[in-house]
């Protein structure tokens, strides 16, 4: 799945505003903001995983941690944790307490990190 350069920049901008405001963003609100073509969720997931790979490669906290489900868990979907495992950032059950505590710590790291403008 591919997104346009403008959509990629809009994704980065949305995450940066969210980070600076020390808030989280739902997948749904991000989908609405980016206006991705069908299959929109698959495209968004691919883009967030690509960003996570770039962040991990650069030794930065994973900005994709700021995107959460609107379900009661208020956590990213399990695919986020699978991606974080592949990147060597998370080990544990994506449905368990380890996921909750790791996610909270990663979000705090994202809030405190200043990302370079050019990504």
C-alpha positions in Angstrom: 0.0 0.0 0.0 1.3 3.4 -0.8 0.4 6.9 0.3 1.1 10.1 -1.5 3.9 12.4 -0.4 1.3 14.9 0.8 -0.5 12.2 2.8 2.9 11.1 4.3 3.6 14.7 5.3 0.1 15.1 6.8 0.7 11.9 8.8 4.0 13.3 10.2 2.4 16.6 10.9 -0.6 15.1 12.7 1.8 13.0 14.9 4.0 16.0 15.6 1.0 18.1 16.7 -0.3 15.2 18.8 3.2 14.7 20.4 3.5 18.4 21.2 0.1 18.5 22.8 1.0 15.3 24.7 -2.2 13.5 23.5 -3.0 10.4 21.6 -4.8 10.0 18.3 -7.3 7.3 17.2 -6.9 5.3 14.0 -10.3 6.6 13.0 -9.5 10.3 13.4 -6.2 9.8 11.6 -8.0 8.0 8.7 -10.5 10.9 8.5 -7.7 13.4 8.5 -5.6 11.7 5.8 -8.5 10.7 3.5 -6.8 7.5 2.4 -8.3 5.5 -0.4 -9.7 2.0 0.2 -8.3 -0.1 1.8 -7.6 2.8 4.1 -6.8 0.9 7.3 -4.4 -1.4 5.5 -2.7 1.6 4.0 -2.5 3.5 7.3 -1.1 0.4 9.0 1.6 0.0 6.4 2.5 3.7 6.7 2.7 3.5 10.5 4.8 0.3 10.3 7.1 2.0 7.8 7.5 5.0 10.2 8.1 2.7 13.1 10.9 1.0 11.1 12.5 4.4 10.3 12.2 5.5 13.9 13.7 2.2 15.2 16.5 2.4 12.7 17.4 5.9 13.9 17.2 4.9 17.5 14.2 7.0 18.2 11.0 6.3 20.1 8.2 4.9 17.9 5.8 7.8 17.0 3.3 5.2 15.8 2.7 4.5 19.5 0.6 7.7 19.6 -2.1 6.1 17.4 -4.5 4.0 19.4 -7.8 2.2 19.1 -10.9 3.9 20.2 -11.9 0.8 22.1 -11.9 0.7 25.9 -8.3 -0.5 26.0 -7.0 2.8 24.6 -4.0 0.9 23.1 -2.8 0.5 19.6 -4.0 -2.6 17.8 -2.1 -5.9 18.2 -0.3 -5.3 14.9 1.5 -2.4 16.4 2.9 -4.7 19.1 3.8 -7.3 16.5 5.7 -4.7 14.6 7.5 -3.5 17.7 8.5 -7.1 18.4 9.9 -7.5 14.9 11.9 -4.2 15.5 13.3 -5.6 18.8 11.5 -3.0 20.8 8.8 -5.0 22.6 8.7 -8.6 23.9 5.6 -9.9 25.6 1.9 -10.6 25.1 0.3 -7.8 23.0 -2.9 -8.4 25.0 -1.4 -8.4 28.5 -0.1 -6.1 31.2 3.4 -6.0 29.5 1.8 -4.3 26.5 0.0 -1.7 28.7 3.2 -0.8 30.6 5.5 -0.8 27.6 3.1 1.3 25.6 2.8 3.9 28.4 6.6 4.1 28.6 7.0 4.4 24.9 4.4 7.2 24.7 6.3 9.0 27.4 9.5 8.7 25.5 7.8 10.0 22.3 6.4 13.0 24.2 9.9 13.8 25.5 11.8 13.3 22.2 12.4 16.1 19.7 12.1 14.6 16.2 14.1 16.2 13.3 11.9 18.1 10.9 13.0 16.3 7.8 11.8 12.7 8.0 
